[in-house]
Amino acid sequence: MFKIKDRVVLGVVAGLAGNVIKMAIDEISIKKKISQRSFRETAAGVWVSKKSEATNIKGQILGGLLDFGMGILGGISMVYLLSKTGRDHITIKGLTSGITMGSFITFVMGTLPQNQVRPKDAASNLSYMVSHAAYGLVTTAVAAKLGHPLLWDTKPQNNYLEPSELTTEQTKSNIMPIKSKHSRSEKK
């Protein structure tokens, strides 16, 4: 399977995948009358002053671009988090990051005084949180699955001490660690 070696590109792909799922849940929530407004309308409300502008096609595109931009940013952040903390417990990491990001974004959009389109009911905001939780799960799973194994190996703190454990790449190919030129076991 094709693996992505660049953290930013992987974050963009994972963030877009997660955002597509988030938007699908948001649309279902609108159609079932659980939520009053789509997340795109709420996002567009940050930039436009009237509700009619947020609901027209230009406002929807504007809100969608903001939504996907935040999704990409969240995907890149998730890849860097996984790079530092590892790919274990991706369900917890995904749920936590998705809900945290969704809460923060919803809070910021809701507190901006110029946003006249923000929903004030609990059902809409709960729907946003559920869709952001799904976003976090999908983003984390895609990043963990599509990321090249080299992205997850931590770099050594220094180049004087030999690693105490083999990296995942070394264990897969049965290669022994390379001795550094400053190793004490080498004779001059």
N, C-alpha and C positions, 0 to 999 in steps of 0.2 A: 504494500500500500504506500502511496505517496505521502511523505512526511514533510512538513514545513519547517525550515531551519531558522527563519528570521522571526524574532519575537513580535515585532510590530505587525508584520504581514499575518502571522498566526492570530494575533489579537484582533485585527480587522475582520478576518474570516470568522472567527469565533463570535465576535460581537455582532456581526451581521446575521449569523445563523440564530443567535439568541434573540435578536430583535425581531426577526420574522415570526418566531413563535410568540413573542410578547404581543406583537400586533394582531396575530390571529386570535389570541385569547381576548384581547381588547375588543376586536370586532364582534366576537361571539357574545361578549358581555353587553355590547350595545344592542345587538339584535334581540337578545333575550330580555332587554329592558332592566338589566341589573345596574348598569352604569348610565348616568345621564349624558356624559360626553366622552368622546374618544380621547385618548391621550394626545393624539395629534392636535385636536382642537385646543386642549389645555395648553400644549406647548406653543401653539400659534398665538394664544392669548398673551404670551409674554411679549410678543413683538408688535401686535396690532392693538388698536384701541377699542374696536367694536366687535361685538359677538358676530355680526353678519360678515365681517372680514375674516374671522377665524374659521367660519363654517363654509366659505366659498372655496373654490378649487385652488386659488392662489394661497389662501390661508392653510388649506390642508397640505399643500406641497411644502410650504414653509415649516409647518409643524412636523411633518414627516422627516424633513431634512434635519431639523433639530433633534428629533427623536433618534434617528439613525446615527447622527453624530455622537450623541451621548452613549448610544449602544456600542459604537466602535471604541470610544474612550474607555468604557467599562471593560470591553474585551481585552484591550491592551493592558489595562491594569490587572486583570485576572491572570493573564499570561505571566506578567512579572511577579505576581503573588505566588503562582504555582512554581515559578523558577526558584524562588527563595524558600518556599515551604514544602515543596514536593507535591507529587500527584496523589498522595493518599488522602482519604476522606473527602473526595471531591463533592459528594452530596452535601455535606455540612458546609464546605467552603463555598459551593455554588449557591445554596439557599441563603447563607449569611450575606454574601456579597450582593446578591440580587436584591434582597429585601432592604439591606442597608442603602444601596445605591438608589433604589426606588423611593425609599422614605426620604432620603436627602433631596432628591430631585423634586418630588411632590411637595415637600415642605418649602423649598425655595420658590417654586412656581406659585404656590398658594399664598406666600407672604408678600410677593411683589405687589405693590399697590396698583400698578397699571394693568394687572391681569384681571380683567372682568369676566373671563370665561371659566375660571377655576370652579370645579365642583365642590360643593360644601356638604354633600350628604355622605354618610358612612359607607353605603353600598358602593358608590363610585370609587371612593378611596380604597376600600378593601379589594375591589376588582383590580385596581392599579397594583396593589401589593402582591396579589396572586400572580398577575402577569409578570411582575418583576422577579418574583421567586422562580417562575418558570424560565425567565430570561437567564437568571444566574445559573440554574441547573444546566441548561443547554449550552451556554457559553463555556462553562467549566468543562463539561463533558467533551465538547468539540475541541477545545484547546488541549485537553489531556490526550485525546485520541489522535489528533492530527499533528501534534508537536513532535519534532524529531527528538530522539533520546538525548542528544547532546545538549538540548535546552534545559534539561532537568538536572544534569550533573553540576554540582557546585564546584566552582573554581577553587584551587588551593589557596590558603591564606598567604603562603609564602612559597618560595621555590627552593628552600634549604632542607626542609623535612620531606621525607618520602610519605606518600599517603598511607594511612593505616589500613585502608580498605580499597579494593579495586573499584573503579567506576563501573557503571552498568555496561558501557561499551567494552571495557576490558574483560568483564566476565562473560559477555556474549561471544567474544572472539578468542577467548583464552590467551590473551596477551598479558604478559607480566608488565608491571609498571616500569617506566623508564627511569633509570638512576639519574639524578641531577649531577651536574659537573662539580657540585660542592659537597657531594655525599662523602661521609667519613669512611665508608667501606672501600672506596676506591684508593688505590695506591698510586702515587705519582712517580 
